[in-house]
Amino acid sequence: MFTTILVGTDGSGPAHEAIKAAGEIARRFDIGTVHVVNGYRPISSAEMISLSREIPAEFVSTLTSDAPSRTAVDEAKRELESIGLTAQSHSVPHSGADAILDVAEHIGADLIVVGSRGYGVGQRLLRGSVSTKVAHHADCSVLIVHARHDPEHESP
């Protein structure tokens, strides 16, 4: 049924749930590779200079315009590899939804897995929703994973 799975990540809790779901589906359908996508806004030169003043000197060389994106993708990749899958990473300088849709079209994905932020109506109207845009514009199946509400594991 599915041969090419793509999962979107921004490093958040809902994205982590989506990664777990994508991994589980890939294992069930015997798909060895999951594509991991993160859309990002590149850090400007001015922001890079400012950040380089704030971090220890030994880390300045690791500062790139896509550093936050690489971190999110690397975490997802490690999680998928820990369960025996291969992860193909894609850090794309677009909004989250556009990055996911562009890569999905490019690789011929037949399933996109994304997390749901769980915004209220007001936040969805003001900010939009990556999962909603992906669901409306994707040319393939989309699974929106909602984080489970577990009162026993909530922070006080």
WOLIN-V553065 format. One record per helix or strand of 3 or more residues. SS is the DSSP state (2 for helix, 1 for strand). FROM is the first residue (numbers start at 1). LEN is the number of residues. If there is no record, write none. Layout:
ss=[SS SS]
from=[FROM FROM]
len=[LEN LEN]
//
This chain:
ss=[1 2 1 2 2 2 1 2 1 2 2 1 2]
from=[5 13 33 45 57 67 86 96 111 121 130 141 151]
len=[4 16 7 10 6 16 7 12 5 7 8 5 3]
//
